[in-house]
Amino acid sequence: RIDLLKYPWPFGPRSVGGIINVHCLLPTLLPAFAISLTPKAYLLLETVPGHGANYLELPQRGALEAALEPAFNLVIYEERSAGPSERDAVAVKLLAQRKA
């Protein structure tokens, strides 16, 4: 058990065969995920749904796609609008494969 808001990502380069990240989006961890995953390993990520005020913690449209694209091939990428339109927030479900 580790608090990833206080402590660094604990896995070294190419040491993880897959990562599942559900309902806890910390964009600062995305580069660490890329480094830790072995080539062609998968990242399954789902943000919180866009219910109530959850949109306040959701990324803007296209932000996750842009952040992941350099290191990952996006196998599945779904965005669903959440919150007020001026916020441009989206709930995201994705499956990405680490590039070789």
Summary of the structure (lengths in Angstrom):
residues: 100
radius of gyration: 13.7
end to end distance: 29.9
largest distance: 40.4
contacts: 264
relative contact order: 0.23
helix: 25%
strand: 39%
